[in-house]
C-alpha cells in the first residue's frame, strides 16, 4: 500500500533514543528497511525510486 501513501515514515533507535523522519512521496516512491542490533539499537535503510 506504500504506493498509495502520501508519505512514508522511517524510524530508528540510536543510543537508546528513537528518531524519525518523514519522506513525502511527491516525485519518488520510498522503501524503508529496518534492522535490529543486539544492543537494542535499530537502523533504517531508505531507498527511493522515481515515479
N, CA, C, O and CB atoms as a CASP TS submission, in Angstrom:
PFRMAT TS
TARGET T0000
AUTHOR 0000-0000-0000
METHOD Language model
MODEL 1
PARENT N/A
ATOM      1  N   UNK     1       0.817  -1.201   0.000  1.00  0.00           N
ATOM      2  CA  UNK     1       0.000   0.000   0.000  1.00  0.00           C
ATOM      3  C   UNK     1       0.861   1.266   0.000  1.00  0.00           C
ATOM      4  O   UNK     1       0.327   2.371  -0.093  1.00  0.00           O
ATOM      5  CB  UNK     1      -0.929  -0.002   1.205  1.00  0.00           C
ATOM      6  N   UNK     2       2.175   1.121   0.102  1.00  0.00           N
ATOM      7  CA  UNK     2       3.017   2.315   0.167  1.00  0.00           C
ATOM      8  C   UNK     2       2.947   3.138  -1.114  1.00  0.00           C
ATOM      9  O   UNK     2       3.214   4.339  -1.085  1.00  0.00           O
ATOM     10  CB  UNK     2       4.455   1.924   0.445  1.00  0.00           C
ATOM     11  N   UNK     3       2.597   2.523  -2.223  1.00  0.00           N
ATOM     12  CA  UNK     3       2.471   3.290  -3.466  1.00  0.00           C
ATOM     13  C   UNK     3       1.309   4.273  -3.382  1.00  0.00           C
ATOM     14  O   UNK     3       1.319   5.280  -4.089  1.00  0.00           O
ATOM     15  CB  UNK     3       2.278   2.348  -4.664  1.00  0.00           C
ATOM     16  N   UNK     4       0.311   4.017  -2.542  1.00  0.00           N
ATOM     17  CA  UNK     4      -0.836   4.896  -2.393  1.00  0.00           C
ATOM     18  C   UNK     4      -0.648   5.913  -1.267  1.00  0.00           C
ATOM     19  O   UNK     4      -1.427   6.860  -1.161  1.00  0.00           O
ATOM     20  CB  UNK     4      -2.076   4.077  -2.141  1.00  0.00           C
ATOM     21  N   UNK     5       0.364   5.735  -0.432  1.00  0.00           N
ATOM     22  CA  UNK     5       0.573   6.619   0.717  1.00  0.00           C
ATOM     23  C   UNK     5       1.127   7.968   0.255  1.00  0.00           C
ATOM     24  O   UNK     5       1.880   8.043  -0.716  1.00  0.00           O
ATOM     25  CB  UNK     5       1.532   5.965   1.740  1.00  0.00           C
ATOM     26  N   UNK     6       0.749   9.015   0.954  1.00  0.00           N
ATOM     27  CA  UNK     6       1.256  10.349   0.641  1.00  0.00           C
ATOM     28  C   UNK     6       2.667  10.538   1.171  1.00  0.00           C
ATOM     29  O   UNK     6       3.447  11.310   0.613  1.00  0.00           O
ATOM     30  CB  UNK     6       0.335  11.418   1.217  1.00  0.00           C
ATOM     31  N   UNK     7       3.001   9.829   2.258  1.00  0.00           N
ATOM     32  CA  UNK     7       4.326   9.933   2.850  1.00  0.00           C
ATOM     33  C   UNK     7       4.666   8.613   3.545  1.00  0.00           C
ATOM     34  O   UNK     7       3.780   7.841   3.913  1.00  0.00           O
ATOM     35  CB  UNK     7       4.399  11.125   3.851  1.00  0.00           C
ATOM     36  N   UNK     8       5.961   8.376   3.715  1.00  0.00           N
ATOM     37  CA  UNK     8       6.467   7.194   4.412  1.00  0.00           C
ATOM     38  C   UNK     8       7.319   7.684   5.578  1.00  0.00           C
ATOM     39  O   UNK     8       8.111   8.615   5.431  1.00  0.00           O
ATOM     40  CB  UNK     8       7.295   6.256   3.447  1.00  0.00           C
ATOM     41  N   UNK     9       7.148   7.043   6.752  1.00  0.00           N
ATOM     42  CA  UNK     9       7.928   7.425   7.927  1.00  0.00           C
ATOM     43  C   UNK     9       8.972   6.358   8.222  1.00  0.00           C
ATOM     44  O   UNK     9       8.659   5.170   8.301  1.00  0.00           O
ATOM     45  CB  UNK     9       7.010   7.639   9.152  1.00  0.00           C
ATOM     46  N   UNK    10      10.212   6.796   8.383  1.00  0.00           N
ATOM     47  CA  UNK    10      11.290   5.895   8.779  1.00  0.00           C
ATOM     48  C   UNK    10      11.628   6.195  10.234  1.00  0.00           C
ATOM     49  O   UNK    10      11.722   7.358  10.627  1.00  0.00           O
ATOM     50  CB  UNK    10      12.552   6.058   7.851  1.00  0.00           C
ATOM     51  N   UNK    11      11.810   5.151  11.029  1.00  0.00           N
ATOM     52  CA  UNK    11      12.194   5.352  12.425  1.00  0.00           C
ATOM     53  C   UNK    11      13.332   4.408  12.768  1.00  0.00           C
ATOM     54  O   UNK    11      13.444   3.324  12.197  1.00  0.00           O
ATOM     55  CB  UNK    11      10.988   5.128  13.377  1.00  0.00           C
ATOM     56  N   UNK    12      14.170   4.821  13.697  1.00  0.00           N
ATOM     57  CA  UNK    12      15.290   4.026  14.154  1.00  0.00           C
ATOM     58  C   UNK    12      15.623   4.421  15.580  1.00  0.00           C
ATOM     59  O   UNK    12      15.151   5.447  16.069  1.00  0.00           O
ATOM     60  CB  UNK    12      16.512   4.203  13.229  1.00  0.00           C
ATOM     61  N   UNK    13      16.427   3.618  16.244  1.00  0.00           N
ATOM     62  CA  UNK    13      16.848   3.913  17.615  1.00  0.00           C
ATOM     63  C   UNK    13      18.368   4.021  17.629  1.00  0.00           C
ATOM     64  O   UNK    13      19.075   3.102  17.216  1.00  0.00           O
ATOM     65  CB  UNK    13      16.349   2.811  18.622  1.00  0.00           C
ATOM     66  N   UNK    14      18.855   5.160  18.111  1.00  0.00           N
ATOM     67  CA  UNK    14      20.281   5.427  18.170  1.00  0.00           C
ATOM     68  C   UNK    14      20.655   5.779  19.604  1.00  0.00           C
ATOM     69  O   UNK    14      20.204   6.793  20.138  1.00  0.00           O
ATOM     70  CB  UNK    14      20.678   6.566  17.194  1.00  0.00           C
ATOM     71  N   UNK    15      21.474   4.947  20.221  1.00  0.00           N
ATOM     72  CA  UNK    15      21.904   5.133  21.616  1.00  0.00           C
ATOM     73  C   UNK    15      20.704   5.254  22.549  1.00  0.00           C
ATOM     74  O   UNK    15      20.704   6.076  23.465  1.00  0.00           O
ATOM     75  CB  UNK    15      22.794   6.383  21.744  1.00  0.00           C
ATOM     76  N   UNK    16      19.680   4.433  22.315  1.00  0.00           N
ATOM     77  CA  UNK    16      18.500   4.411  23.169  1.00  0.00           C
ATOM     78  C   UNK    16      17.458   5.474  22.877  1.00  0.00           C
ATOM     79  O   UNK    16      16.414   5.490  23.528  1.00  0.00           O
ATOM     80  CB  UNK    16      18.919   4.544  24.555  1.00  0.00           C
ATOM     81  N   UNK    17      17.703   6.366  21.917  1.00  0.00           N
ATOM     82  CA  UNK    17      16.740   7.421  21.575  1.00  0.00           C
ATOM     83  C   UNK    17      16.134   7.136  20.205  1.00  0.00           C
ATOM     84  O   UNK    17      16.842   6.887  19.229  1.00  0.00           O
ATOM     85  CB  UNK    17      17.421   8.821  21.588  1.00  0.00           C
ATOM     86  N   UNK    18      14.795   7.179  20.159  1.00  0.00           N
ATOM     87  CA  UNK    18      14.087   6.959  18.894  1.00  0.00           C
ATOM     88  C   UNK    18      14.134   8.234  18.058  1.00  0.00           C
ATOM     89  O   UNK    18      13.916   9.337  18.560  1.00  0.00           O
ATOM     90  CB  UNK    18      12.613   6.525  19.146  1.00  0.00           C
ATOM     91  N   UNK    19      14.421   8.056  16.785  1.00  0.00           N
ATOM     92  CA  UNK    19      14.427   9.162  15.834  1.00  0.00           C
ATOM     93  C   UNK    19      13.535   8.777  14.663  1.00  0.00           C
ATOM     94  O   UNK    19      13.425   7.600  14.320  1.00  0.00           O
ATOM     95  CB  UNK    19      15.881   9.501  15.352  1.00  0.00           C
ATOM     96  N   UNK    20      12.905   9.761  14.058  1.00  0.00           N
ATOM     97  CA  UNK    20      12.027   9.511  12.918  1.00  0.00           C
ATOM     98  C   UNK    20      12.256  10.568  11.840  1.00  0.00           C
ATOM     99  O   UNK    20      12.717  11.676  12.115  1.00  0.00           O
ATOM    100  CB  UNK    20      10.545   9.501  13.360  1.00  0.00           C
ATOM    101  N   UNK    21      11.928  10.201  10.638  1.00  0.00           N
ATOM    102  CA  UNK    21      11.987  11.143   9.518  1.00  0.00           C
ATOM    103  C   UNK    21      10.855  10.792   8.573  1.00  0.00           C
ATOM    104  O   UNK    21      10.588   9.617   8.319  1.00  0.00           O
ATOM    105  CB  UNK    21      13.380  11.097   8.783  1.00  0.00           C
ATOM    106  N   UNK    22      10.194  11.807   8.057  1.00  0.00           N
ATOM    107  CA  UNK    22       9.067  11.640   7.148  1.00  0.00           C
ATOM    108  C   UNK    22       9.526  11.916   5.718  1.00  0.00           C
ATOM    109  O   UNK    22      10.181  12.923   5.449  1.00  0.00           O
ATOM    110  CB  UNK    22       7.893  12.580   7.542  1.00  0.00           C
ATOM    111  N   UNK    23       9.177  11.018   4.812  1.00  0.00           N
ATOM    112  CA  UNK    23       9.535  11.160   3.408  1.00  0.00           C
ATOM    113  C   UNK    23       8.262  11.319   2.586  1.00  0.00           C
ATOM    114  O   UNK    23       7.533  10.343   2.405  1.00  0.00           O
ATOM    115  CB  UNK    23      10.366   9.942   2.917  1.00  0.00           C
ATOM    116  N   UNK    24       7.968  12.523   2.079  1.00  0.00           N
ATOM    117  CA  UNK    24       6.784  12.710   1.232  1.00  0.00           C
ATOM    118  C   UNK    24       7.007  12.056  -0.135  1.00  0.00           C
ATOM    119  O   UNK    24       8.079  12.195  -0.724  1.00  0.00           O
ATOM    120  CB  UNK    24       6.464  14.223   1.064  1.00  0.00           C
ATOM    121  N   UNK    25       6.011  11.356  -0.629  1.00  0.00           N
ATOM    122  CA  UNK    25       6.126  10.651  -1.908  1.00  0.00           C
ATOM    123  C   UNK    25       5.563  11.492  -3.040  1.00  0.00           C
ATOM    124  O   UNK    25       4.625  11.081  -3.724  1.00  0.00           O
ATOM    125  CB  UNK    25       5.402   9.300  -1.847  1.00  0.00           C
ATOM    126  N   UNK    26       6.136  12.664  -3.233  1.00  0.00           N
ATOM    127  CA  UNK    26       5.696  13.544  -4.320  1.00  0.00           C
ATOM    128  C   UNK    26       6.216  13.058  -5.670  1.00  0.00           C
ATOM    129  O   UNK    26       5.428  12.764  -6.569  1.00  0.00           O
ATOM    130  CB  UNK    26       6.165  14.983  -4.065  1.00  0.00           C
ATOM    131  N   UNK    27       7.521  12.974  -5.815  1.00  0.00           N
ATOM    132  CA  UNK    27       8.094  12.560  -7.096  1.00  0.00           C
ATOM    133  C   UNK    27       8.875  11.251  -6.986  1.00  0.00           C
ATOM    134  O   UNK    27       9.425  10.778  -7.981  1.00  0.00           O
ATOM    135  CB  UNK    27       9.000  13.652  -7.636  1.00  0.00           C
ATOM    136  N   UNK    28       8.933  10.658  -5.785  1.00  0.00           N
ATOM    137  CA  UNK    28       9.634   9.396  -5.585  1.00  0.00           C
ATOM    138  C   UNK    28       8.770   8.445  -4.765  1.00  0.00           C
ATOM    139  O   UNK    28       7.935   8.875  -3.968  1.00  0.00           O
ATOM    140  CB  UNK    28      10.992   9.630  -4.891  1.00  0.00           C
ATOM    141  N   UNK    29       8.981   7.154  -4.970  1.00  0.00           N
ATOM    142  CA  UNK    29       8.468   6.126  -4.063  1.00  0.00           C
ATOM    143  C   UNK    29       9.605   5.780  -3.121  1.00  0.00           C
ATOM    144  O   UNK    29      10.763   5.741  -3.539  1.00  0.00           O
ATOM    145  CB  UNK    29       7.944   4.845  -4.841  1.00  0.00           C
ATOM    146  N   UNK    30       9.296   5.530  -1.858  1.00  0.00           N
ATOM    147  CA  UNK    30      10.323   5.198  -0.872  1.00  0.00           C
ATOM    148  C   UNK    30      10.082   3.818  -0.298  1.00  0.00           C
ATOM    149  O   UNK    30       8.942   3.384  -0.132  1.00  0.00           O
ATOM    150  CB  UNK    30      10.353   6.238   0.250  1.00  0.00           C
ATOM    151  N   UNK    31      11.170   3.138   0.002  1.00  0.00           N
ATOM    152  CA  UNK    31      11.139   1.844   0.672  1.00  0.00           C
ATOM    153  C   UNK    31      12.056   1.943   1.885  1.00  0.00           C
ATOM    154  O   UNK    31      13.202   2.377   1.767  1.00  0.00           O
ATOM    155  CB  UNK    31      11.580   0.676  -0.293  1.00  0.00           C
ATOM    156  N   UNK    32      11.556   1.542   3.048  1.00  0.00           N
ATOM    157  CA  UNK    32      12.334   1.606   4.284  1.00  0.00           C
ATOM    158  C   UNK    32      12.542   0.191   4.802  1.00  0.00           C
ATOM    159  O   UNK    32      11.584  -0.557   5.002  1.00  0.00           O
ATOM    160  CB  UNK    32      11.625   2.494   5.355  1.00  0.00           C
ATOM    161  N   UNK    33      13.801  -0.166   5.016  1.00  0.00           N
ATOM    162  CA  UNK    33      14.149  -1.459   5.607  1.00  0.00           C
ATOM    163  C   UNK    33      14.732  -1.187   6.988  1.00  0.00           C
ATOM    164  O   UNK    33      15.643  -0.370   7.129  1.00  0.00           O
ATOM    165  CB  UNK    33      15.165  -2.262   4.702  1.00  0.00           C
ATOM    166  N   UNK    34      14.211  -1.868   8.010  1.00  0.00           N
ATOM    167  CA  UNK    34      14.696  -1.670   9.377  1.00  0.00           C
ATOM    168  C   UNK    34      15.478  -2.900   9.819  1.00  0.00           C
ATOM    169  O   UNK    34      15.080  -4.034   9.554  1.00  0.00           O
ATOM    170  CB  UNK    34      13.519  -1.389  10.354  1.00  0.00           C
ATOM    171  N   UNK    35      16.593  -2.656  10.494  1.00  0.00           N
ATOM    172  CA  UNK    35      17.451  -3.713  11.005  1.00  0.00           C
ATOM    173  C   UNK    35      17.635  -3.509  12.498  1.00  0.00           C
ATOM    174  O   UNK    35      17.700  -2.376  12.975  1.00  0.00           O
ATOM    175  CB  UNK    35      18.819  -3.733  10.273  1.00  0.00           C
ATOM    176  N   UNK    36      17.719  -4.606  13.230  1.00  0.00           N
ATOM    177  CA  UNK    36      17.801  -4.573  14.684  1.00  0.00           C
ATOM    178  C   UNK    36      19.156  -5.090  15.130  1.00  0.00           C
ATOM    179  O   UNK    36      19.621  -6.126  14.656  1.00  0.00           O
ATOM    180  CB  UNK    36      16.669  -5.400  15.319  1.00  0.00           C
ATOM    181  N   UNK    37      19.792  -4.361  16.050  1.00  0.00           N
ATOM    182  CA  UNK    37      21.094  -4.740  16.595  1.00  0.00           C
ATOM    183  C   UNK    37      20.906  -5.443  17.939  1.00  0.00           C
ATOM    184  O   UNK    37      19.867  -5.299  18.584  1.00  0.00           O
ATOM    185  CB  UNK    37      22.009  -3.495  16.753  1.00  0.00           C
ATOM    186  N   UNK    38      21.908  -6.193  18.348  1.00  0.00           N
ATOM    187  CA  UNK    38      21.837  -6.923  19.617  1.00  0.00           C
ATOM    188  C   UNK    38      21.780  -5.994  20.823  1.00  0.00           C
ATOM    189  O   UNK    38      21.240  -6.371  21.863  1.00  0.00           O
ATOM    190  CB  UNK    38      23.027  -7.848  19.748  1.00  0.00           C
ATOM    191  N   UNK    39      22.330  -4.783  20.703  1.00  0.00           N
ATOM    192  CA  UNK    39      22.344  -3.849  21.835  1.00  0.00           C
ATOM    193  C   UNK    39      21.061  -3.034  21.977  1.00  0.00           C
ATOM    194  O   UNK    39      20.993  -2.120  22.799  1.00  0.00           O
ATOM    195  CB  UNK    39      23.506  -2.909  21.696  1.00  0.00           C
ATOM    196  N   UNK    40      20.037  -3.364  21.176  1.00  0.00           N
ATOM    197  CA  UNK    40      18.760  -2.665  21.264  1.00  0.00           C
ATOM    198  C   UNK    40      18.609  -1.531  20.273  1.00  0.00           C
ATOM    199  O   UNK    40      17.506  -1.019  20.088  1.00  0.00           O
ATOM    200  CB  UNK    40      18.578  -2.136  22.632  1.00  0.00           C
ATOM    201  N   UNK    41      19.687  -1.130  19.635  1.00  0.00           N
ATOM    202  CA  UNK    41      19.599  -0.083  18.622  1.00  0.00           C
ATOM    203  C   UNK    41      19.001  -0.656  17.339  1.00  0.00           C
ATOM    204  O   UNK    41      18.998  -1.868  17.123  1.00  0.00           O
ATOM    205  CB  UNK    41      20.993   0.533  18.344  1.00  0.00           C
ATOM    206  N   UNK    42      18.497   0.237  16.501  1.00  0.00           N
ATOM    207  CA  UNK    42      17.947  -0.129  15.201  1.00  0.00           C
ATOM    208  C   UNK    42      18.495   0.852  14.173  1.00  0.00           C
ATOM    209  O   UNK    42      18.818   1.993  14.504  1.00  0.00           O
ATOM    210  CB  UNK    42      16.377  -0.123  15.216  1.00  0.00           C
ATOM    211  N   UNK    43      18.598   0.404  12.929  1.00  0.00           N
ATOM    212  CA  UNK    43      18.925   1.343  11.871  1.00  0.00           C
ATOM    213  C   UNK    43      18.034   1.076  10.674  1.00  0.00           C
ATOM    214  O   UNK    43      17.498  -0.020  10.511  1.00  0.00           O
ATOM    215  CB  UNK    43      20.413   1.244  11.481  1.00  0.00           C
ATOM    216  N   UNK    44      17.885   2.084   9.848  1.00  0.00           N
ATOM    217  CA  UNK    44      16.990   2.008   8.698  1.00  0.00           C
ATOM    218  C   UNK    44      17.757   2.339   7.432  1.00  0.00           C
ATOM    219  O   UNK    44      18.593   3.243   7.403  1.00  0.00           O
ATOM    220  CB  UNK    44      15.789   2.959   8.868  1.00  0.00           C
ATOM    221  N   UNK    45      17.455   1.594   6.399  1.00  0.00           N
ATOM    222  CA  UNK    45      17.984   1.868   5.066  1.00  0.00           C
ATOM    223  C   UNK    45      16.815   2.376   4.231  1.00  0.00           C
ATOM    224  O   UNK    45      15.780   1.716   4.133  1.00  0.00           O
ATOM    225  CB  UNK    45      18.656   0.584   4.418  1.00  0.00           C
ATOM    226  N   UNK    46      16.984   3.552   3.630  1.00  0.00           N
ATOM    227  CA  UNK    46      15.900   4.167   2.855  1.00  0.00           C
ATOM    228  C   UNK    46      16.325   4.158   1.381  1.00  0.00           C
ATOM    229  O   UNK    46      17.393   4.656   1.025  1.00  0.00           O
ATOM    230  CB  UNK    46      15.588   5.643   3.359  1.00  0.00           C
ATOM    231  N   UNK    47      15.478   3.589   0.547  1.00  0.00           N
ATOM    232  CA  UNK    47      15.718   3.573  -0.891  1.00  0.00           C
ATOM    233  C   UNK    47      14.607   4.342  -1.578  1.00  0.00           C
ATOM    234  O   UNK    47      13.467   4.356  -1.114  1.00  0.00           O
ATOM    235  CB  UNK    47      15.804   2.121  -1.434  1.00  0.00           C
ATOM    236  N   UNK    48      14.951   4.983  -2.692  1.00  0.00           N
ATOM    237  CA  UNK    48      13.923   5.713  -3.417  1.00  0.00           C
ATOM    238  C   UNK    48      13.977   5.365  -4.901  1.00  0.00           C
ATOM    239  O   UNK    48      15.019   5.000  -5.447  1.00  0.00           O
ATOM    240  CB  UNK    48      14.087   7.227  -3.210  1.00  0.00           C
ATOM    241  N   UNK    49      12.820   5.493  -5.524  1.00  0.00           N
ATOM    242  CA  UNK    49      12.650   5.218  -6.951  1.00  0.00           C
ATOM    243  C   UNK    49      11.791   6.313  -7.543  1.00  0.00           C
ATOM    244  O   UNK    49      10.746   6.658  -6.992  1.00  0.00           O
ATOM    245  CB  UNK    49      12.013   3.815  -7.196  1.00  0.00           C
ATOM    246  N   UNK    50      12.225   6.851  -8.647  1.00  0.00           N
ATOM    247  CA  UNK    50      11.457   7.905  -9.309  1.00  0.00           C
ATOM    248  C   UNK    50      10.114   7.348  -9.783  1.00  0.00           C
ATOM    249  O   UNK    50      10.035   6.228 -10.289  1.00  0.00           O
ATOM    250  CB  UNK    50      12.252   8.498 -10.503  1.00  0.00           C
ATOM    251  N   UNK    51       9.052   8.155  -9.609  1.00  0.00           N
ATOM    252  CA  UNK    51       7.715   7.731 -10.039  1.00  0.00           C
ATOM    253  C   UNK    51       7.624   7.645 -11.534  1.00  0.00           C
ATOM    254  O   UNK    51       6.570   7.303 -12.071  1.00  0.00           O
ATOM    255  CB  UNK    51       6.656   8.679  -9.518  1.00  0.00           C
TER
END
